[in-house]
Amino acid sequence: MAISRGKAASKSKPKTVYACQACGYESPKWLGRCPDCGAWSSLAEELRQPAASLPPAAWGAAAEPVALRDVALEGEVRVPSGSSELDRVLGGGIVPGSVVLVGGDPGIGKSTILLQLCGAVAGRGKKVLYVSGEESPAQIKMRAERLGLAASGVLLAPETALERVVDLVGRLAPDILCVDSIQTLFTMDLGSAPGTVAQVRECAARLTILAKQRGMPLFLIGHTTKEGAIAGPRLLEHIVDSVLYFEGERGHAFRILRAVKNRFGSTNEIGVFEMGEAGLAEVANPSALFLSGRRGVAGSVVTAALEGTRPILLELQALVARTSFGLPRRTAVGIDTGRLLLLIAVLEKKVGLNLSGHDCYLSVAGGVRVSETALDLACALALASSLLDRPVGERTVVFGEVGLSGEVRAVGQAELRLAEAAKLGFTRCLLPEANLGRLSGRGPAGLELKGVASLERALQELG
């Protein structure tokens, strides 16, 4: 009997494993490189506690299957966040019981926008609990005074233990819970340190179950790695309902909030904010902001991009200069470098421009990142304008996709792009000939439309 008890006791002891902080792979010994994802020096030591065996009754009754035709739909009631830009990205507001993960670079404004959201919701009489594992209540109060939210009824809890957070939710019954950040939480059931794969996965899963059971919206802030992805296991992004990323350059005041996953809305919408002394302010007219300070010089072209249902006018700037080295440089900021190389090849092969001995730099002014192919024609004209030193008209907007044979292809939602250009006072537009045919040659009042079928024809319209 003594031997059997000793065996049982040895089985209940915690064991040490080495877990990859990138993918969650576990190994009984340390390895320099993870054999699963290939990451170097990513295995960290963690203490694994044995799982407690629960009786079958503790799991509750099994769910009975229901026919799809018999499932009753309840009316969706969304809670306004107090920011029309945030509501746009979320799909129309905050869905009860939803779990939203907000990521971004340090200092980009993640805590600021969540505190503003909490203040707006608390101002309508809702109970909001803000759990912070990184800042003290005094530090949060200092930010709240700067944002004009010092008198709000937001409940602050400087807590990192998951069990105590769950207890606070049970006692206070908040309408919304915000956690800053998920990497600082830990559960006492695991012996590993906060921020490890096991802790992040377990804390996120338990909080998600809690939010679903209570119908309580949950907002989580996630740290990002040097590659720009949210730190922790990839499973974290699969657990939550929505993943929002803050984008923006350090030298610019505006921020772009983009949804990369959204179970309750589109992932094509963006929200535009401007960081100021009073926090993040909504930008009602992003096009005017991105075009401010523009000069009609060679290499500058205005294009109409589409982000979800929102058309935005952007300035593309190109600089083509004779290279001093044997290998010319190709640099793109805000667009795919591969797209730049493709357009340079088309300009050389199909139009006859000599760019092989020149450095080519292309940038989307303002630090915006765009992946839409409708910017191809504007990018090509910007490169040609800089090389030939022939400016495009200052009140001209350009959009269209360029094919490998030099043809200009039609793009979607041309009407929205033209309406945005006319609203900002542009008088001329170069667009694909196919789009012009669908519009029957007519556009908004005061906007002259020029259809082009090839890149060579578009270059003839310069200046």
Secondary structure as a PSIPRED ss2 file (coil, helix, strand):
# PSIPRED VFORMAT (PSIPRED V4.0)

   1 M C   1.000  0.000  0.000
   2 A H   0.000  1.000  0.000
   3 I H   0.000  1.000  0.000
   4 S H   0.000  1.000  0.000
   5 R H   0.000  1.000  0.000
   6 G H   0.000  1.000  0.000
   7 K H   0.000  1.000  0.000
   8 A H   0.000  1.000  0.000
   9 A H   0.000  1.000  0.000
  10 S H   0.000  1.000  0.000
  11 K H   0.000  1.000  0.000
  12 S C   1.000  0.000  0.000
  13 K C   1.000  0.000  0.000
  14 P C   1.000  0.000  0.000
  15 K E   0.000  0.000  1.000
  16 T E   0.000  0.000  1.000
  17 V E   0.000  0.000  1.000
  18 Y E   0.000  0.000  1.000
  19 A E   0.000  0.000  1.000
  20 C E   0.000  0.000  1.000
  21 Q C   1.000  0.000  0.000
  22 A C   1.000  0.000  0.000
  23 C C   1.000  0.000  0.000
  24 G C   1.000  0.000  0.000
  25 Y C   1.000  0.000  0.000
  26 E E   0.000  0.000  1.000
  27 S E   0.000  0.000  1.000
  28 P C   1.000  0.000  0.000
  29 K C   1.000  0.000  0.000
  30 W C   1.000  0.000  0.000
  31 L C   1.000  0.000  0.000
  32 G C   1.000  0.000  0.000
  33 R E   0.000  0.000  1.000
  34 C C   1.000  0.000  0.000
  35 P C   1.000  0.000  0.000
  36 D C   1.000  0.000  0.000
  37 C C   1.000  0.000  0.000
  38 G C   1.000  0.000  0.000
  39 A C   1.000  0.000  0.000
  40 W E   0.000  0.000  1.000
  41 S C   1.000  0.000  0.000
  42 S C   1.000  0.000  0.000
  43 L E   0.000  0.000  1.000
  44 A E   0.000  0.000  1.000
  45 E E   0.000  0.000  1.000
  46 E E   0.000  0.000  1.000
  47 L E   0.000  0.000  1.000
  48 R E   0.000  0.000  1.000
  49 Q C   1.000  0.000  0.000
  50 P C   1.000  0.000  0.000
  51 A C   1.000  0.000  0.000
  52 A C   1.000  0.000  0.000
  53 S C   1.000  0.000  0.000
  54 L C   1.000  0.000  0.000
  55 P C   1.000  0.000  0.000
  56 P H   0.000  1.000  0.000
  57 A H   0.000  1.000  0.000
  58 A H   0.000  1.000  0.000
  59 W H   0.000  1.000  0.000
  60 G C   1.000  0.000  0.000
  61 A C   1.000  0.000  0.000
  62 A C   1.000  0.000  0.000
  63 A C   1.000  0.000  0.000
  64 E C   1.000  0.000  0.000
  65 P C   1.000  0.000  0.000
  66 V C   1.000  0.000  0.000
  67 A C   1.000  0.000  0.000
  68 L H   0.000  1.000  0.000
  69 R H   0.000  1.000  0.000
  70 D H   0.000  1.000  0.000
  71 V C   1.000  0.000  0.000
  72 A C   1.000  0.000  0.000
  73 L C   1.000  0.000  0.000
  74 E C   1.000  0.000  0.000
  75 G C   1.000  0.000  0.000
  76 E C   1.000  0.000  0.000
  77 V C   1.000  0.000  0.000
  78 R C   1.000  0.000  0.000
  79 V E   0.000  0.000  1.000
  80 P C   1.000  0.000  0.000
  81 S C   1.000  0.000  0.000
  82 G C   1.000  0.000  0.000
  83 S C   1.000  0.000  0.000
  84 S H   0.000  1.000  0.000
  85 E H   0.000  1.000  0.000
  86 L H   0.000  1.000  0.000
  87 D H   0.000  1.000  0.000
  88 R H   0.000  1.000  0.000
  89 V H   0.000  1.000  0.000
  90 L H   0.000  1.000  0.000
  91 G C   1.000  0.000  0.000
  92 G C   1.000  0.000  0.000
  93 G C   1.000  0.000  0.000
  94 I E   0.000  0.000  1.000
  95 V C   1.000  0.000  0.000
  96 P C   1.000  0.000  0.000
  97 G C   1.000  0.000  0.000
  98 S C   1.000  0.000  0.000
  99 V E   0.000  0.000  1.000
 100 V E   0.000  0.000  1.000
 101 L E   0.000  0.000  1.000
 102 V E   0.000  0.000  1.000
 103 G E   0.000  0.000  1.000
 104 G C   1.000  0.000  0.000
 105 D C   1.000  0.000  0.000
 106 P C   1.000  0.000  0.000
 107 G C   1.000  0.000  0.000
 108 I C   1.000  0.000  0.000
 109 G C   1.000  0.000  0.000
 110 K H   0.000  1.000  0.000
 111 S H   0.000  1.000  0.000
 112 T H   0.000  1.000  0.000
 113 I H   0.000  1.000  0.000
 114 L H   0.000  1.000  0.000
 115 L H   0.000  1.000  0.000
 116 Q H   0.000  1.000  0.000
 117 L H   0.000  1.000  0.000
 118 C H   0.000  1.000  0.000
 119 G H   0.000  1.000  0.000
 120 A H   0.000  1.000  0.000
 121 V H   0.000  1.000  0.000
 122 A H   0.000  1.000  0.000
 123 G C   1.000  0.000  0.000
 124 R C   1.000  0.000  0.000
 125 G C   1.000  0.000  0.000
 126 K C   1.000  0.000  0.000
 127 K C   1.000  0.000  0.000
 128 V E   0.000  0.000  1.000
 129 L E   0.000  0.000  1.000
 130 Y E   0.000  0.000  1.000
 131 V E   0.000  0.000  1.000
 132 S E   0.000  0.000  1.000
 133 G C   1.000  0.000  0.000
 134 E C   1.000  0.000  0.000
 135 E C   1.000  0.000  0.000
 136 S C   1.000  0.000  0.000
 137 P H   0.000  1.000  0.000
 138 A H   0.000  1.000  0.000
 139 Q H   0.000  1.000  0.000
 140 I H   0.000  1.000  0.000
 141 K H   0.000  1.000  0.000
 142 M H   0.000  1.000  0.000
 143 R H   0.000  1.000  0.000
 144 A H   0.000  1.000  0.000
 145 E H   0.000  1.000  0.000
 146 R H   0.000  1.000  0.000
 147 L H   0.000  1.000  0.000
 148 G C   1.000  0.000  0.000
 149 L C   1.000  0.000  0.000
 150 A C   1.000  0.000  0.000
 151 A C   1.000  0.000  0.000
 152 S C   1.000  0.000  0.000
 153 G C   1.000  0.000  0.000
 154 V C   1.000  0.000  0.000
 155 L E   0.000  0.000  1.000
 156 L E   0.000  0.000  1.000
 157 A E   0.000  0.000  1.000
 158 P C   1.000  0.000  0.000
 159 E C   1.000  0.000  0.000
 160 T C   1.000  0.000  0.000
 161 A E   0.000  0.000  1.000
 162 L H   0.000  1.000  0.000
 163 E H   0.000  1.000  0.000
 164 R H   0.000  1.000  0.000
 165 V H   0.000  1.000  0.000
 166 V H   0.000  1.000  0.000
 167 D H   0.000  1.000  0.000
 168 L H   0.000  1.000  0.000
 169 V H   0.000  1.000  0.000
 170 G H   0.000  1.000  0.000
 171 R H   0.000  1.000  0.000
 172 L H   0.000  1.000  0.000
 173 A C   1.000  0.000  0.000
 174 P C   1.000  0.000  0.000
 175 D C   1.000  0.000  0.000
 176 I E   0.000  0.000  1.000
 177 L E   0.000  0.000  1.000
 178 C E   0.000  0.000  1.000
 179 V E   0.000  0.000  1.000
 180 D E   0.000  0.000  1.000
 181 S C   1.000  0.000  0.000
 182 I H   0.000  1.000  0.000
 183 Q H   0.000  1.000  0.000
 184 T H   0.000  1.000  0.000
 185 L C   1.000  0.000  0.000
 186 F E   0.000  0.000  1.000
 187 T C   1.000  0.000  0.000
 188 M C   1.000  0.000  0.000
 189 D C   1.000  0.000  0.000
 190 L C   1.000  0.000  0.000
 191 G C   1.000  0.000  0.000
 192 S C   1.000  0.000  0.000
 193 A C   1.000  0.000  0.000
 194 P C   1.000  0.000  0.000
 195 G C   1.000  0.000  0.000
 196 T C   1.000  0.000  0.000
 197 V H   0.000  1.000  0.000
 198 A H   0.000  1.000  0.000
 199 Q H   0.000  1.000  0.000
 200 V H   0.000  1.000  0.000
 201 R H   0.000  1.000  0.000
 202 E H   0.000  1.000  0.000
 203 C H   0.000  1.000  0.000
 204 A H   0.000  1.000  0.000
 205 A H   0.000  1.000  0.000
 206 R H   0.000  1.000  0.000
 207 L H   0.000  1.000  0.000
 208 T H   0.000  1.000  0.000
 209 I H   0.000  1.000  0.000
 210 L H   0.000  1.000  0.000
 211 A H   0.000  1.000  0.000
 212 K H   0.000  1.000  0.000
 213 Q H   0.000  1.000  0.000
 214 R H   0.000  1.000  0.000
 215 G C   1.000  0.000  0.000
 216 M C   1.000  0.000  0.000
 217 P C   1.000  0.000  0.000
 218 L E   0.000  0.000  1.000
 219 F E   0.000  0.000  1.000
 220 L E   0.000  0.000  1.000
 221 I E   0.000  0.000  1.000
 222 G E   0.000  0.000  1.000
 223 H C   1.000  0.000  0.000
 224 T E   0.000  0.000  1.000
 225 T C   1.000  0.000  0.000
 226 K C   1.000  0.000  0.000
 227 E C   1.000  0.000  0.000
 228 G C   1.000  0.000  0.000
 229 A C   1.000  0.000  0.000
 230 I E   0.000  0.000  1.000
 231 A C   1.000  0.000  0.000
 232 G C   1.000  0.000  0.000
 233 P C   1.000  0.000  0.000
 234 R C   1.000  0.000  0.000
 235 L H   0.000  1.000  0.000
 236 L H   0.000  1.000  0.000
 237 E H   0.000  1.000  0.000
 238 H H   0.000  1.000  0.000
 239 I H   0.000  1.000  0.000
 240 V C   1.000  0.000  0.000
 241 D C   1.000  0.000  0.000
 242 S E   0.000  0.000  1.000
 243 V E   0.000  0.000  1.000
 244 L E   0.000  0.000  1.000
 245 Y E   0.000  0.000  1.000
 246 F E   0.000  0.000  1.000
 247 E E   0.000  0.000  1.000
 248 G C   1.000  0.000  0.000
 249 E C   1.000  0.000  0.000
 250 R C   1.000  0.000  0.000
 251 G C   1.000  0.000  0.000
 252 H C   1.000  0.000  0.000
 253 A C   1.000  0.000  0.000
 254 F E   0.000  0.000  1.000
 255 R E   0.000  0.000  1.000
 256 I E   0.000  0.000  1.000
 257 L E   0.000  0.000  1.000
 258 R E   0.000  0.000  1.000
 259 A E   0.000  0.000  1.000
 260 V E   0.000  0.000  1.000
 261 K E   0.000  0.000  1.000
 262 N E   0.000  0.000  1.000
 263 R C   1.000  0.000  0.000
 264 F C   1.000  0.000  0.000
 265 G C   1.000  0.000  0.000
 266 S C   1.000  0.000  0.000
 267 T C   1.000  0.000  0.000
 268 N C   1.000  0.000  0.000
 269 E C   1.000  0.000  0.000
 270 I E   0.000  0.000  1.000
 271 G E   0.000  0.000  1.000
 272 V E   0.000  0.000  1.000
 273 F E   0.000  0.000  1.000
 274 E E   0.000  0.000  1.000
 275 M E   0.000  0.000  1.000
 276 G E   0.000  0.000  1.000
 277 E C   1.000  0.000  0.000
 278 A C   1.000  0.000  0.000
 279 G E   0.000  0.000  1.000
 280 L E   0.000  0.000  1.000
 281 A E   0.000  0.000  1.000
 282 E E   0.000  0.000  1.000
 283 V C   1.000  0.000  0.000
 284 A C   1.000  0.000  0.000
 285 N C   1.000  0.000  0.000
 286 P H   0.000  1.000  0.000
 287 S H   0.000  1.000  0.000
 288 A H   0.000  1.000  0.000
 289 L H   0.000  1.000  0.000
 290 F H   0.000  1.000  0.000
 291 L C   1.000  0.000  0.000
 292 S C   1.000  0.000  0.000
 293 G C   1.000  0.000  0.000
 294 R C   1.000  0.000  0.000
 295 R C   1.000  0.000  0.000
 296 G C   1.000  0.000  0.000
 297 V C   1.000  0.000  0.000
 298 A C   1.000  0.000  0.000
 299 G C   1.000  0.000  0.000
 300 S E   0.000  0.000  1.000
 301 V E   0.000  0.000  1.000
 302 V E   0.000  0.000  1.000
 303 T E   0.000  0.000  1.000
 304 A E   0.000  0.000  1.000
 305 A E   0.000  0.000  1.000
 306 L E   0.000  0.000  1.000
 307 E E   0.000  0.000  1.000
 308 G C   1.000  0.000  0.000
 309 T C   1.000  0.000  0.000
 310 R E   0.000  0.000  1.000
 311 P E   0.000  0.000  1.000
 312 I E   0.000  0.000  1.000
 313 L E   0.000  0.000  1.000
 314 L E   0.000  0.000  1.000
 315 E E   0.000  0.000  1.000
 316 L E   0.000  0.000  1.000
 317 Q E   0.000  0.000  1.000
 318 A E   0.000  0.000  1.000
 319 L E   0.000  0.000  1.000
 320 V E   0.000  0.000  1.000
 321 A E   0.000  0.000  1.000
 322 R E   0.000  0.000  1.000
 323 T C   1.000  0.000  0.000
 324 S C   1.000  0.000  0.000
 325 F C   1.000  0.000  0.000
 326 G C   1.000  0.000  0.000
 327 L C   1.000  0.000  0.000
 328 P C   1.000  0.000  0.000
 329 R C   1.000  0.000  0.000
 330 R E   0.000  0.000  1.000
 331 T E   0.000  0.000  1.000
 332 A E   0.000  0.000  1.000
 333 V E   0.000  0.000  1.000
 334 G C   1.000  0.000  0.000
 335 I C   1.000  0.000  0.000
 336 D C   1.000  0.000  0.000
 337 T H   0.000  1.000  0.000
 338 G H   0.000  1.000  0.000
 339 R H   0.000  1.000  0.000
 340 L H   0.000  1.000  0.000
 341 L H   0.000  1.000  0.000
 342 L H   0.000  1.000  0.000
 343 L H   0.000  1.000  0.000
 344 I H   0.000  1.000  0.000
 345 A H   0.000  1.000  0.000
 346 V H   0.000  1.000  0.000
 347 L H   0.000  1.000  0.000
 348 E H   0.000  1.000  0.000
 349 K H   0.000  1.000  0.000
 350 K H   0.000  1.000  0.000
 351 V H   0.000  1.000  0.000
 352 G C   1.000  0.000  0.000
 353 L C   1.000  0.000  0.000
 354 N C   1.000  0.000  0.000
 355 L C   1.000  0.000  0.000
 356 S C   1.000  0.000  0.000
 357 G C   1.000  0.000  0.000
 358 H E   0.000  0.000  1.000
 359 D E   0.000  0.000  1.000
 360 C E   0.000  0.000  1.000
 361 Y E   0.000  0.000  1.000
 362 L E   0.000  0.000  1.000
 363 S E   0.000  0.000  1.000
 364 V E   0.000  0.000  1.000
 365 A C   1.000  0.000  0.000
 366 G C   1.000  0.000  0.000
 367 G C   1.000  0.000  0.000
 368 V C   1.000  0.000  0.000
 369 R C   1.000  0.000  0.000
 370 V C   1.000  0.000  0.000
 371 S C   1.000  0.000  0.000
 372 E C   1.000  0.000  0.000
 373 T H   0.000  1.000  0.000
 374 A H   0.000  1.000  0.000
 375 L H   0.000  1.000  0.000
 376 D H   0.000  1.000  0.000
 377 L H   0.000  1.000  0.000
 378 A H   0.000  1.000  0.000
 379 C H   0.000  1.000  0.000
 380 A H   0.000  1.000  0.000
 381 L H   0.000  1.000  0.000
 382 A H   0.000  1.000  0.000
 383 L H   0.000  1.000  0.000
 384 A H   0.000  1.000  0.000
 385 S H   0.000  1.000  0.000
 386 S H   0.000  1.000  0.000
 387 L H   0.000  1.000  0.000
 388 L H   0.000  1.000  0.000
 389 D C   1.000  0.000  0.000
 390 R C   1.000  0.000  0.000
 391 P C   1.000  0.000  0.000
 392 V C   1.000  0.000  0.000
 393 G C   1.000  0.000  0.000
 394 E C   1.000  0.000  0.000
 395 R C   1.000  0.000  0.000
 396 T E   0.000  0.000  1.000
 397 V E   0.000  0.000  1.000
 398 V E   0.000  0.000  1.000
 399 F C   1.000  0.000  0.000
 400 G C   1.000  0.000  0.000
 401 E E   0.000  0.000  1.000
 402 V E   0.000  0.000  1.000
 403 G C   1.000  0.000  0.000
 404 L C   1.000  0.000  0.000
 405 S C   1.000  0.000  0.000
 406 G C   1.000  0.000  0.000
 407 E E   0.000  0.000  1.000
 408 V E   0.000  0.000  1.000
 409 R E   0.000  0.000  1.000
 410 A C   1.000  0.000  0.000
 411 V C   1.000  0.000  0.000
 412 G C   1.000  0.000  0.000
 413 Q C   1.000  0.000  0.000
 414 A H   0.000  1.000  0.000
 415 E H   0.000  1.000  0.000
 416 L H   0.000  1.000  0.000
 417 R H   0.000  1.000  0.000
 418 L H   0.000  1.000  0.000
 419 A H   0.000  1.000  0.000
 420 E H   0.000  1.000  0.000
 421 A H   0.000  1.000  0.000
 422 A H   0.000  1.000  0.000
 423 K H   0.000  1.000  0.000
 424 L C   1.000  0.000  0.000
 425 G C   1.000  0.000  0.000
 426 F C   1.000  0.000  0.000
 427 T C   1.000  0.000  0.000
 428 R E   0.000  0.000  1.000
 429 C E   0.000  0.000  1.000
 430 L E   0.000  0.000  1.000
 431 L E   0.000  0.000  1.000
 432 P E   0.000  0.000  1.000
 433 E H   0.000  1.000  0.000
 434 A H   0.000  1.000  0.000
 435 N H   0.000  1.000  0.000
 436 L H   0.000  1.000  0.000
 437 G H   0.000  1.000  0.000
 438 R H   0.000  1.000  0.000
 439 L C   1.000  0.000  0.000
 440 S C   1.000  0.000  0.000
 441 G C   1.000  0.000  0.000
 442 R C   1.000  0.000  0.000
 443 G C   1.000  0.000  0.000
 444 P C   1.000  0.000  0.000
 445 A C   1.000  0.000  0.000
 446 G C   1.000  0.000  0.000
 447 L C   1.000  0.000  0.000
 448 E E   0.000  0.000  1.000
 449 L E   0.000  0.000  1.000
 450 K E   0.000  0.000  1.000
 451 G E   0.000  0.000  1.000
 452 V E   0.000  0.000  1.000
 453 A C   1.000  0.000  0.000
 454 S E   0.000  0.000  1.000
 455 L H   0.000  1.000  0.000
 456 E H   0.000  1.000  0.000
 457 R H   0.000  1.000  0.000
 458 A H   0.000  1.000  0.000
 459 L H   0.000  1.000  0.000
 460 Q C   1.000  0.000  0.000
 461 E C   1.000  0.000  0.000
 462 L C   1.000  0.000  0.000
 463 G C   1.000  0.000  0.000
